[in-house]
């Protein structure tokens, strides 16, 4: 009787541990960003709903020929965390956060300040890949959604701007505009 009860309690405990750890995965993500050459940008790294967060370790890879990494700021969710950042090699940024107190919520955990290098042609793309993401020293499961930086405001926006500028050059009262308006 006692042995059966112990085995059942151990089994229930193991089922609880495995079901909570494997079912609880938090998304860590970077969005798609567009910016012009020589523009200073903010790159937020976001988490989905997380409970009891006390540590974060991230490695973000990017194209160092396109982006210059600046300071990394803590966001509201991690404002009381200690932070260490380092560009460990060109195109590879290490971010570590830790706190004695836990936090819960969703949203940005850090904001990377960066600059798009001067004279980068429109259409160039830098991946913003999260190659390592560990929450609570690996105790919280993670899914990753990578982002990218696209240089230039996009063809659609540029085409719209060109049309607007050309439309603005039409002289009101000219014979051609009167014919097209009527």
N, C-alpha and C positions, 0 to 999 in steps of 0.2 A: 504494500500500500504506500509506504513512504517513498520507495524507489520510483514507483509509478508517478507519484505526485511531483517529485523532483524532476523527472524526465519531462513531464508535461509543462512545468514551469520554465524549464530551460528551453524547451521547444517554442513556447509562446514568446519568451524573451528574444530568441533568435529571429523568429518571424517578425516581431516588432522592429528589431534593429534593421534587418534587411529590407523590410517594406518601407520604412521611413527614409532610409538613406538612398535607396535606388529610385524612389518615386519623387524625391525632392531634388529637382535640378533647376538651377537658376540660369537664365540667359544673360550672358555678358556680350554687349554689342557696341559697335561703332557704326554710325550712319554714313550715308553717301553725302559728300560735301562738294560744293563747287566754289571755286575761288579764282580770281585773276592772278596773273604773275605779279609778284611784289606785294601781295596782300597778306596782312596778318589775320590769322584765323584761330578759332577755338574749336578743338576737337574733343567733344565729350565722350567719355566711356560710360555706358549705362549698364545697370543691372535690373533684372526683373524683380519681382517681389522676393525679398530675402528676409529671413528672421535670424536674429542672434549673430549678426556679422561682427567679427572681431579682427579678421586679417584678410588682406588681399595681396596676391602676387600676380603681376601681369608682365608679359613681354609683348610689345607691339613692334611689328616690322613694317617699314615704309621705304619708299624710294628716296634715298639721301641726295640724289641728283635733282630732285624736285622740291623737297621740303627741308627746312631748317627747323629743328626742334628747339623750343624755348623752355620757359619754366612750366612746371606741372602744378596746377592748383588743386587743392582739395575741394570737393563739392559739398553741398549741405549735408548729404548723407554721411560723409566721412570727415566733417569739419573738425572733430576732436581727435582724429587719428594722427599718429606720428607718420611721417611720410619720408621716403627715400627714393630718389630717382637718379638714373644714370643712363647716358647713351653709351652702352657697353661696346658698340662698334658702329660704324656708319650704317644707318638704316635699322638699328635695333635699340629700342628703348626699354629699360627695366623700370618697373614701378612697384614699390612695396609699401603697404599701409598696415598699421597695427594699432590696436587700442586695448586697454585693460577693460573697457566697458563696451558692451555690445550695442549694436544699432539695428534697427529693422526698417524696412521700407523699400521703395523702388525709385529709380532715377539715376542721375549722374553720380559716379563715385569719384571721378577725377576729370579735370578739363586740361587738355594739353594745349598750350599756346604754341603756335608754329607760324612760320612765314613761308609762303610760296616764293621760291627763288625768282630773281629778276630774269626777264627774257626767256621764260619758259613758254613755248608756243601753246596756243589754245588747243585743247583736245588731248594733251598729255594726261596720263592717269598714273597716280601712285596708289598702290594697294595700302590699306590700313588693316593689316592682319594681326589678330590676337593669336599668337602662337602658343602662349602659355597663359592659363587663367586658373588660379587656385584661390578658392574662398575658404576661410577657416582651415588653412593648412591641408586642403583637400577633403575636408569632412563634408562639404556641401558640393553636390554634383553640379556640373557646369555644362551648358551648351553655349557655343560661340557663334556669333553672327558678325562676320567681318564687314568692313566698309571700304570706301575708297575716296580719294580726292581727285576730282576732275578739274583740270585747269581750264579756265574760261567759263563764262556764264551759260554756255550752252548754245547750240545752233538756233533753237527755237527762239530764245530770248534775243539773240543778236539779229535774227531775221525780223522779228517784230520791231526792234529798235530801228533797223534800216527802213522798214516800211513807214514807220511813224515819222522819221526824219524826212523821207521823200514826200510824204503826204503833207508835211508842214511847209514844204517849198511851193506848194500850189498857191498861186496868187488869186485871191478872191476878187472877182470882178473881171478877170480875163475872159476872153471869148471861149477858150477851151474849157475853163471851169464852169462857165455858165451853161454851155452845152451839156456837160456831163451832169450837172446838178439838176437841170430841168428835165 
